[in-house]
Amino acid sequence: MKVHHALMVFCSCALLCHAQATNTDQALLNEVRAKYDAPLSRNLQSFDCSVDFSWKDHFKETVRVGDEGTDDELEKIFQPIRNRVTVTRQSVTVSAAGLTEAEIDKLPHGGMAEGLLEHAVQKSLQNWLSASTNTILPVPGTPVSFRQSKSGYNLDYRIQNSDIEMVLATDMRLRSAKLKGPQSDHFETSFEPGPQGFLLKRWTMGEDGNWDMFHRLIFTYTYQTVDGVQLPEHVVVIRESHHEVWHYTLSDCRVKTSQ
């Protein structure tokens, strides 16, 4: 009886300690999530902006392949196209004013130049979307484990059959994340303080999961305030494998919020 009683007490203490550790980790996770500016997880429903881009300036830094078009085609056909991007909580859509997909396909080289620009804008804002919705971090209630380190914290959790380790600074800024599993992957980030929390400044990842030298994708963001919301203003996309550098600016932005 005494052995059985002792075992029951031990199990009760173990369960209590586990519950306390879990509660502490969940409280810390909520604290971390609250430190980030995530407007699309609050009352921002969507926004749309004009995309300002110069093909002439683009090829001062980017190696030209040839299928983008001639100088004359870029200046007279592609530069006048007015692009606008719409960002919601679920998607990023780039559209060329007054042109259908079928009409873009009939442009020189099948509209390759327009397609490349749209892809650069879409890819960079999809990455920003992960930060602006807080989906870059584990959702509340996810079983997580925090471990203190010399540089801050390590945050561990599991999704399906993969283990994920995040590295956080002492002030809880996310520095990197690593996926450990059949298809391992990782990315690195840099955040800066903003009026309403940490803002994504830089995101570095391997192209198609390849982190070999000169195969990185690097996205950087600076911000503007529109109706009290921090939105990207100037975005730079570097694609090392193709020696591409894309600069674009978002202007004439309109936000849609819920009450």
N, C-alpha and C positions, 0 to 999 in steps of 0.2 A: 504493500500500500504506500509506504514511504517513497519507494522508487517511482511508482506511478504518479504520486502527487508531485514529486520533484520534476518529473518529465513534463507534466501539465503546466507547472509554473514556468519552466524553461521555454516551452512552446509559446505560452502567453506572452512572455517577455520578448521573445524573438519576433512575434507578430506585431507587438506594440512598437518595438524599435524600428521594424521595417515600415510600419505605417507612418511613424514620425519622420523617418528619412524620406519617404515618398512625399509626405506633405511638405517637407522643407524644400525638396527639389521642385515640386509643382509651384510653390510660392515664389521660388527663385526664377523659374521659367516665366511666370506672369510678370515678374519684375523686369526681366530682360526684355520681353516683348513690349512693355510699356515705354521703354527707352527709345524706341524707333519711331520715326515719323512715317506713318502708314496711312495716308489720306484716303486711299481707296478701301480701307477697312473701317473708316469712319463714315462721314456723310458725303464724301465725294463719290458721285456715281459714274461720271465720265468727264473727259475733256477732249477738245479737238483744237489743233493748231495748224498753221501754215508751216511748210517745211522749206526753209531757205537754204539753197545749195548752189555752189558755183562749180561747173564742170571745168572751167579754165583753171581755177585754183586747185581743183582736185588733182589734175595731172602734173602739178608741180611737185607732188610728193608720192604719187602712185605710178607704178610701172604700167605702161600702156600695153595691152594685149593686141588690140586692133579690131576686135569685134564690137567695141562700144560705139564706133562710128568715126567719121572723119571730123576734123576741126569744124568744117563748114556745117556738117550735120548736127554736131553737138551744139553749136552756137545758134543755128537757125531753127532747129526742130526740137531738140531736147531741152535746151535751156529755158525756152518760153513756157514749158509745161509747168503749171501751178499744182503742186502736190499738197495734200492736206492729210493729216493723220488723226485718227480717232482712237482714243484709248478708253476701254471700259474695264471693269473688274475681271473680265474673262478674256479679253482679246485686244489686239492691236491691228488696226486696219489702215492701210495707206491707199489713197485714191488720187488719181490724176484728174483734175477738174476738166469736165467736158469730154473726156475720153473713156470709151468702153474698153474692156479687155480685148475685144476683137479689133478695135481700132489701134490699140497699142501694138498688137501683134503684126500689124501692117506697116509699122514704122520701120526705118532702116535697120537691118540686122535683127529683125523680129522684135524690135523694141528692147534689145539687150540692155542698153544704157539705163532706161527707165526701170527695168526689172532689177538691175543691180542696186540702184539707189533705193528702191522700195524695200528690198531685202535688208539692206544695211540699217535703214530706219526701223523696220519691224523687229529685227533681231535685237537691236540695242534697247528698244523700249520694252520688249518682252522680258529681258533681264531686269530692267528697272521695275517692271510690274511685280516681280517676285518680292522686291523690297517694299514697294508701295502698298502691297496687300498683306505684308508680314508673313507670307507663305514661305519666305526664305528660312524661317525659324519653325521649330516643331509647334504644332497646334496645341492649345490648352488641353490638358488631360492626357497627352502622350506620355507614356512611361519614360522618364529621362533620369539621367544620373549626372550630377555635377561633381567634378573633381578639381580642387585647387591646384594651380601650377605656379611656377616662378613668374610667369608672364601674365597670369590671370586665372582663367578657368578652362577646363575641357568639358564639353557637354556631349554625352553619349546617349544614343537612342537607337531603336531598331525599326526598320520598315520592311515588312514582308521577310525576305531572307537576307537582307543586307543590314550591316551595322554602319552607323554614321557617327563620325567624330567631328565635332566643331571646336575650333579654338577661339576663345574670346579673350579680349584684353581685360585689364583690371576694371575698366569702366563699362564692360559688357559689350564693347564693339566687336562685331564678328570679323575675324581675321581670315579664317579659312574653314573649309569643310571637306571631309574626305569620306567617300563611299567605299566601304570594304565589302566586297562580294564577288560574284562571278564576273561582273563587269565593273571593275573598280574605276573610280573617277574622283576628281577633286577640283575645287576652285578657290580662288583667293579674292578677298574683298577689302576695301578701305571705306570707312564711313567718316563723315565730319559732322560736328554739332550744327543743328539748325534751330530755328525758332520753336519748333514743336517736337524735336527729337533728332536722332541720328539720321543723316541723309546719305544715301549711297553715292560715293564719289568715284569709285573705281571697282571694276569686276574683271578678273583675269581667269580665263579657262582654256583648256586645251581644245583645239579644233577637232571635232569628232572624237573627243576623249584622248587625243594625242598630245602629251605634254613635252614631246621632244623639242629640242632647240629649234626656234623659228616656226613653231606650229601653234602659237598661242593666239587667242582672240582677246583683245583688251578693249574694254569700254570705259570711258570716263564721262562724267556728268558735272555741269555747273547748273545753278538754279536761278529761277525767277519767282517772284511772288505774284500770283494772279488771284484776286479776290480772297486773300488770306491763305491760299494754298501754295505750297512749294512744288513747282513743276520744273522738269528739265528745261533748260534754255539752250545751252550749247552742248552738243554731244560729239564725241570723237570715237570712231571705231577703227581699230588697227587689226588687220588680218595679216599676220607675219608671213604665212606660207605663200601668199600672192603679192606681197609687198604693196598692200593697199592701205591707204589712210583716208577715211571718210570724215569730213567735218560738215555738220549741218546745224542750223539754228531753228528753234521753234518760236514762232511769233504769232501775233494776233490770236492768242489762245482764249478759248471760251470754256468755262467750267459749268458743269451741271451738278447740283447738290440736292440732297434730300433734306427735308425739314427736321 
